[in-house]
């Protein structure tokens, strides 16, 4: 029985010592060296923290191997890592550090100047000092003997409704369970070469890191700028022989909008898993046209979930204006779709999606009030504690008993006497072949549905004509806002908060 994710690394280092584990454009590290470096950092931290365990250690991340080594070294010390993107505004980093109160911050020499801009005055550890520390095997062994699978592995900070970021706590048990489940269902193996796209402070990256370590596979860290130059990206994927991509939907959408596969395709890519936002079938169909033999998997889940809770292996054609299913729950997890009375929905009835099972995070760090709101008692079980996660998403089952995501609960509006799901309008917008991407918000002060769309040029008349094929008149947007490039947040999703602030709240 596995109780610690480090067992994946240790097993692969024993089986594949000289195989490349992680690689970035500047360097690569074998499993043997990765194990040695992580143990060195673990020994250094254990000494500096005087043996404290189950404490947060912040890691200022870059898209490089050092960030991943720092994660694993923190785990060897018996503590949990918290990735922090140093490119964020200093104010937000201060908010995270204040909420976290970490025992130490690991950073590279070039990131040291960042700390001068922050209020944090705690322990700073330079990666180059920690990674050259002599390994204290006895101390590390003693730490491991006291570790439990319920101990925290990492924290990912997400936006909070009060403006204060919330730290989602994910433990070893959840990651081990979901890593093993993913491996079985999607048939990962030592031959996998994964192309990492997800930022390391985004929970999607867990799938890359631990699927790689479990199988003795190889993880290629893709430079972020390549996603703006698809022809270079395709060459890079082929050069590195990447065959597995676990990407956010927007990365696939950008490549499709730039016609990135028209001239060339990745020669080895045969497994594509996507999540983070609704996948427009127009984008999926573009990829299927050029890589028809690849396997495509739609994943669903929030930051409060280790990995994902449902999956759908694309097994049939979909029209551009159809809703792609999010499918069925992973083993050892279940989905509840409940109506406003807290009862299971009938087929075709809309309800809120709740999640239970091994995928759930522990809760929010030092935030019991927000934890109690989101992780609640299962209303179908009054007999014993049975926590489920309230997603805030609305869904329903189709005639095949596949779960469909319809929209966020707070995207359901009352407009001109009609109850409308903004997600339904977005599906229709994204089906139009002259639009690259779109989203909708509601302006309650002016009682207007506002559609934001990305296209090479303004095309409002064409949009309204096109939408009339799919939507009743009362669902047509009252205002259209054109973008050559829609703003994205740090997780590469359309930045709805920024759009709301600039266009609905009167600041834009």
C-alpha positions in Angstrom: 0.0 0.0 0.0 1.4 3.4 -1.0 1.2 6.1 1.6 3.6 8.7 0.1 4.1 10.0 -3.5 7.8 9.7 -3.1 7.4 5.9 -3.5 6.7 6.6 -7.2 10.1 8.4 -7.5 12.0 5.8 -5.5 10.6 2.9 -7.5 11.3 4.5 -10.9 14.8 5.6 -9.8 15.5 1.9 -8.9 14.1 0.6 -12.2 15.2 3.4 -14.6 18.2 5.1 -12.9 19.6 6.6 -16.1 16.4 7.5 -17.9 15.4 11.1 -18.2 12.7 12.0 -15.7 12.2 15.8 -16.3 13.5 18.0 -19.1 13.3 21.7 -19.9 15.0 23.5 -22.8 18.1 24.1 -20.8 18.7 20.9 -19.0 17.4 17.4 -18.1 17.7 15.2 -15.1 17.7 11.4 -14.8 15.7 9.5 -12.2 18.9 8.7 -10.2 20.0 12.4 -10.1 16.4 13.6 -9.4 16.2 11.3 -6.4 19.7 12.5 -5.2 18.8 16.2 -5.6 15.4 15.9 -3.9 17.0 14.1 -1.0 19.6 16.8 -0.7 17.0 19.5 -0.5 15.0 17.4 1.9 18.0 17.1 4.2 18.8 20.8 4.0 15.1 21.7 4.9 15.0 19.2 7.7 18.1 20.8 9.2 17.0 24.4 8.7 13.5 23.8 10.1 14.8 21.8 13.0 12.8 18.7 12.1 9.4 20.5 11.9 7.0 18.5 9.6 3.6 19.1 8.0 4.4 22.8 7.6 4.1 24.9 4.4 7.1 25.6 2.3 6.6 28.1 -0.5 8.5 27.6 -3.8 8.9 30.5 -6.2 8.4 28.6 -9.5 9.7 28.9 -13.0 9.1 26.7 -15.9 12.1 24.6 -15.2 13.3 21.4 -13.5 14.5 23.2 -10.3 10.8 23.9 -9.4 9.9 20.3 -9.6 13.0 19.2 -7.6 12.1 21.7 -4.9 8.6 20.2 -4.7 10.0 16.7 -4.1 12.7 17.9 -1.8 10.0 19.6 0.4 8.1 16.4 0.5 11.3 14.5 1.6 11.6 16.9 4.5 8.1 15.8 5.7 6.5 19.1 4.7 4.2 20.3 1.9 5.0 22.6 -1.0 3.1 25.7 -2.1 4.0 26.9 -5.7 4.0 30.6 -6.1 4.4 32.3 -9.5 6.9 35.1 -9.0 5.5 36.9 -12.0 2.3 37.7 -10.2 1.8 41.2 -8.8 3.7 41.6 -5.5 0.5 42.5 -3.7 -1.1 39.2 -4.6 2.1 37.3 -3.5 2.0 39.2 -0.2 -1.7 38.1 0.3 -0.7 34.5 -0.3 2.3 34.6 2.0 0.3 36.3 4.7 -2.4 33.7 4.5 0.1 30.9 4.4 2.8 32.0 6.9 5.3 29.5 5.4 8.2 28.2 7.3 10.5 29.0 4.4 10.6 30.1 0.8 12.7 28.3 -1.8 13.8 30.4 -4.7 16.5 30.7 -7.3 19.3 33.3 -7.2 17.6 35.4 -10.0 14.3 35.5 -8.0 16.1 36.8 -4.8 15.3 40.5 -5.8 11.6 39.7 -5.7 11.8 39.2 -1.9 12.8 42.8 -1.6 9.4 43.9 -3.0 7.5 41.7 -0.5 6.6 42.0 3.2 7.8 38.5 3.9 10.8 38.5 6.3 11.0 34.7 7.0 13.5 32.1 6.0 14.8 32.3 2.4 16.5 29.3 0.9 18.4 29.5 -2.3 18.0 26.4 -4.5 21.7 26.2 -5.3 22.6 26.0 -1.6 19.9 23.4 -0.8 20.6 21.1 -3.7 24.3 20.6 -2.8 23.6 19.7 0.8 25.0 16.3 2.0 22.1 13.8 2.3 21.2 12.7 5.8 19.6 9.3 5.1 19.0 8.6 8.8 17.1 11.8 9.3 15.0 11.4 6.1 14.2 7.8 7.1 13.0 8.9 10.5 10.8 11.6 8.9 9.3 9.1 6.5 8.4 6.6 9.2 6.1 9.2 10.7 4.4 10.2 7.5 0.7 9.4 6.8 -1.2 9.3 3.5 -3.6 11.9 5.0 -0.8 14.4 5.4 -0.8 17.4 3.1 1.2 17.1 -0.1 0.7 20.6 -1.6 -1.5 23.7 -1.6 -2.7 25.6 -4.6 -4.0 29.1 -4.2 -7.2 30.1 -6.0 -9.2 33.3 -6.1 -11.3 34.0 -3.1 -14.7 35.7 -3.1 -13.5 38.2 -0.5 -10.5 39.2 -2.5 -8.2 37.0 -0.3 -6.8 34.0 -2.1 -7.9 30.6 -0.8 -5.4 27.8 -0.4 -6.7 24.4 -1.5 -5.0 21.6 0.6 -4.4 18.3 -1.3 -3.1 15.3 0.5 -1.0 12.3 -0.5 -3.9 9.9 -0.4 -5.9 11.8 -3.1 -3.0 12.2 -5.5 -2.0 8.5 -5.1 -5.5 7.3 -5.6 -6.1 9.4 -8.7 -2.7 8.7 -10.2 -3.3 5.0 -10.0 -6.8 5.4 -11.4 -5.6 7.6 -14.3 -2.8 5.0 -15.1 -5.3 2.2 -15.3 -8.0 3.9 -17.4 -5.7 5.8 -19.8 -3.0 3.1 -20.0 -0.1 5.3 -19.2 3.3 3.6 -19.2 7.1 4.1 -19.2 6.9 4.8 -22.9 4.9 8.0 -22.2 6.5 11.3 -23.0 4.3 14.0 -21.5 4.4 17.5 -22.8 3.8 19.8 -19.8 1.7 22.9 -20.6 0.0 23.6 -17.2 1.7 26.1 -14.9 3.1 24.4 -11.8 0.9 26.5 -9.5 -2.2 25.1 -11.2 -3.5 21.8 -10.0 -3.6 20.4 -13.6 0.1 20.0 -13.3 -0.3 17.3 -10.7 -1.3 14.9 -13.4 1.8 15.5 -15.4 4.2 15.3 -12.5 2.9 12.2 -10.7 1.9 10.2 -13.8 5.5 10.6 -15.0 7.0 9.5 -11.7 4.7 6.5 -11.3 5.6 5.0 -14.6 9.2 6.0 -15.0 8.0 8.1 -18.0 9.5 11.4 -19.2 8.1 14.9 -18.7 9.1 17.6 -21.2 8.4 21.1 -19.9 7.2 23.1 -22.9 8.3 26.8 -23.0 5.1 28.9 -22.6 5.9 31.2 -25.5 5.6 28.3 -28.0 1.9 28.3 -27.6 1.8 31.6 -29.4 3.7 30.2 -32.3 2.0 26.9 -33.3 4.4 25.9 -36.0 7.3 26.1 -33.6 5.3 24.2 -31.0 4.5 21.4 -33.4 8.2 21.1 -34.3 9.1 21.1 -30.6 6.6 18.3 -29.8 7.9 16.2 -32.7 11.5 16.8 -31.8 10.9 15.8 -28.2 8.7 12.8 -29.3 5.8 14.0 -27.1 3.0 11.5 -27.3 0.8 12.5 -24.3 -0.7 16.0 -23.7 -2.7 16.9 -20.6 -3.5 20.5 -21.4 -6.1 23.1 -20.5 -8.7 23.6 -23.2 -7.6 27.1 -24.0 -4.2 25.8 -25.2 -5.9 23.6 -27.8 -8.2 26.5 -28.7 -5.4 28.9 -29.4 -3.7 26.4 -31.7 -6.9 25.9 -33.6 -7.6 29.6 -33.9 -4.2 30.2 -35.4 -4.6 27.2 -37.7 -1.6 25.7 -36.2 -2.1 22.2 -37.6 -2.8 23.2 -41.2 0.8 22.7 -42.4 2.2 20.1 -40.0 1.1 17.9 -37.1 2.9 16.5 -34.1 4.3 13.2 -35.3 4.0 11.2 -32.1 1.0 12.8 -30.2 -1.6 10.1 -29.7 -3.3 10.9 -26.4 -4.8 14.3 -25.7 -6.6 15.0 -22.3 -8.1 18.4 -21.7 -9.9 20.3 -18.9 -10.2 23.7 -17.3 -13.0 25.2 -19.6 -15.7 23.9 -21.8 -14.2 22.4 -25.0 -15.9 23.9 -28.0 -16.7 21.1 -30.4 -15.5 23.4 -33.3 -12.0 23.2 -31.7 -12.2 19.5 -31.0 -13.3 18.8 -34.5 -10.3 20.8 -35.9 -7.9 18.6 -33.9 -9.7 15.4 -34.8 -9.5 16.4 -38.5 -5.7 16.5 -38.4 -5.0 13.9 -35.7 -7.9 11.4 -36.3 -6.1 8.4 -34.7 -5.4 10.2 -31.4 -7.5 9.5 -28.3 -9.3 12.5 -26.9 -10.5 12.7 -23.3 -12.7 15.5 -21.8 -11.9 15.9 -18.1 -13.9 17.7 -15.5 -13.1 19.0 -12.0 -12.2 22.1 -9.9 -9.1 23.1 -8.0 -10.7 21.6 -5.0 -10.2 18.2 -6.6 -6.9 16.3 -7.0 -6.9 15.7 -10.7 -10.5 15.3 -11.9 -13.7 13.7 -10.9 -15.3 12.7 -14.3 -14.0 11.8 -17.7 -15.4 11.3 -21.2 -13.5 9.4 -23.9 -14.6 11.0 -27.1 -16.1 8.0 -29.0 -18.3 9.6 -31.7 -18.7 12.6 -33.9 -20.1 15.8 -32.4 -21.6 18.8 -34.3 -20.1 22.2 -33.5 -23.2 23.3 -31.6 -23.6 20.2 -29.4 -22.6 20.0 -25.8 -19.6 17.7 -25.2 -20.3 15.3 -22.2 -18.1 15.4 -19.2 -19.0 11.8 -18.9 -18.9 9.5 -15.9 -17.2 9.5 -12.5 -13.8 8.0 -12.0 -13.7 4.8 -9.9 -13.9 5.4 -6.2 -15.6 8.8 -6.8 -19.2 9.7 -7.4 -21.3 12.6 -8.6 -24.6 13.9 -7.2 -26.7 16.2 -9.3 -29.2 17.7 -6.9 -32.2 20.1 -7.4 -33.0 23.1 -5.3 -34.6 20.8 -2.7 -31.5 18.7 -2.4 -32.9 15.7 -4.2 -31.5 13.8 -7.2 -32.6 15.3 -10.5 -34.7 13.4 -13.0 -33.3 12.7 -16.5 -33.0 15.9 -18.4 -33.6 18.0 -15.2 -31.0 20.7 -14.4 -29.3 20.5 -11.0 -26.1 21.5 -9.1 -23.2 19.1 -9.4 -21.7 17.8 -6.1 -18.7 15.5 -5.8 -17.7 12.9 -3.3 -14.8 10.4 -3.1 -11.1 10.0 -3.1 -10.5 13.0 -5.4 -11.6 15.6 -2.9 -9.1 18.1 -1.4 -9.0 18.3 2.4 -10.4 21.9 2.4 -9.0 25.4 2.5 -5.8 26.2 4.5 -6.6 28.2 7.8 -10.0 29.0 6.4 -12.7 26.9 8.3 -15.6 29.2 7.3 -15.0 28.8 3.5 -14.3 25.1 4.0 -17.6 24.6 5.7 -19.4 26.4 2.8 -17.9 24.4 0.1 -17.4 21.0 1.7 -20.8 20.1 3.2 -22.7 17.1 4.5 -24.3 14.9 1.9 -28.0 15.7 2.2 -28.9 12.2 1.0 -27.1 10.7 4.1 -28.2 12.0 7.5 -26.7 9.1 9.4 -22.9 9.8 9.6 -20.4 12.4 8.4 -20.2 12.2 4.6 -18.6 15.3 3.1 -19.3 16.3 -0.5 -18.0 19.3 -2.5 -20.4 21.9 -3.8 -19.1 22.8 -7.2 -21.4 25.7 -8.1 -21.8 24.1 -11.5 -25.1 23.2 -13.1 -25.4 20.0 -15.1 -27.8 17.4 -16.3 -27.8 13.9 -17.8 -28.4 13.3 -21.5 -30.3 10.3 -23.0 -27.2 8.2 -22.8 -26.9 8.9 -19.1 -23.8 11.0 -19.7 -23.3 14.0 -17.5 -23.3 17.4 -19.3 -21.9 20.6 -17.8 -24.3 23.5 -18.7 -22.9 26.5 -16.9 -21.9 28.0 -13.6 -24.7 28.4 -11.1 -24.0 32.1 -10.9 -24.3 32.2 -14.8 -28.0 31.4 -14.6 -29.9 34.6 -15.1 -33.5 35.8 -15.2 -33.9 38.0 -18.3 -37.1 39.4 -19.7 -39.1 36.9 -17.7 -37.0 33.9 -19.0 -34.6 31.8 -17.0 -31.4 31.6 -19.2 -28.2 29.6 -18.9 -25.4 31.8 -20.2 -23.4 28.7 -21.0 -26.0 27.7 -23.6 -25.4 31.0 -25.4 -21.6 30.4 -25.2 -22.0 27.0 -26.8 -23.8 28.6 -29.7 -21.3 31.4 -30.0 -18.4 29.0 -30.1 -20.0 27.0 -32.8 -19.8 30.0 -35.2 -16.8 29.3 -37.5 -15.8 33.0 -37.7 -15.3 33.3 -34.0 -12.2 32.0 -32.2 -13.5 32.2 -28.6 -16.4 33.8 -26.7 -18.0 34.2 -23.3 -21.1 35.9 -21.9 -21.8 37.9 -18.8 -25.0 39.5 -17.6 -25.2 43.2 -16.7 -28.1 43.4 -14.1 -28.0 47.2 -13.9 -28.8 47.6 -17.6 -30.5 44.2 -17.9 -28.3 43.2 -20.9 -26.6 40.0 -22.0 -23.1 41.0 -23.0 -21.1 38.7 -25.3 -17.4 39.1 -25.5 -15.9 37.5 -28.6 -12.5 37.0 -30.2 -12.2 37.2 -34.0 -9.9 38.7 -36.6 -12.4 41.6 -37.1 -15.7 42.9 -35.9 -18.6 40.7 -37.2 -21.6 41.7 -35.1 -24.2 41.3 -37.9 -22.9 37.9 -38.8 -23.0 36.8 -35.2 -26.6 37.7 -34.6 -27.6 36.1 -37.9 -25.7 33.0 -37.0 -27.1 32.8 -33.4 -30.7 32.9 -34.7 -30.1 29.3 -36.1 -29.5 28.0 -32.5 -31.2 30.4 -30.0 -34.6 32.0 -29.5 -34.7 35.8 -29.8 -34.9 36.4 -26.1 -31.5 34.7 -25.6 -29.6 36.8 -28.2 -26.9 39.0 -26.7 -27.9 42.7 -26.3 -24.3 43.8 -26.6 -21.3 42.4 -28.5 -17.8 43.4 -27.5 -15.0 42.5 -30.0 -11.5 41.5 -29.1 -8.5 40.5 -31.2 -7.4 38.6 -28.2 -9.6 37.9 -25.2 -7.8 38.4 -21.8 -6.8 35.2 -20.1 -6.1 34.7 -16.4 -2.9 33.0 -15.1 -4.5 29.6 -15.6 -5.1 30.3 -19.3 -8.9 30.6 -18.9 -10.9 33.6 -20.2 -10.6 36.2 -17.5 -14.2 36.8 -16.7 -13.4 38.9 -13.6 -11.4 41.3 -15.6 -14.1 41.6 -18.2 -16.7 42.2 -15.6 -14.6 44.9 -13.9 -13.8 46.7 -17.1 -17.1 46.5 -19.0 -19.9 45.9 -16.4 -18.7 47.7 -13.3 -18.0 51.0 -15.1 -14.2 51.0 -14.8 -13.6 50.4 -18.5 
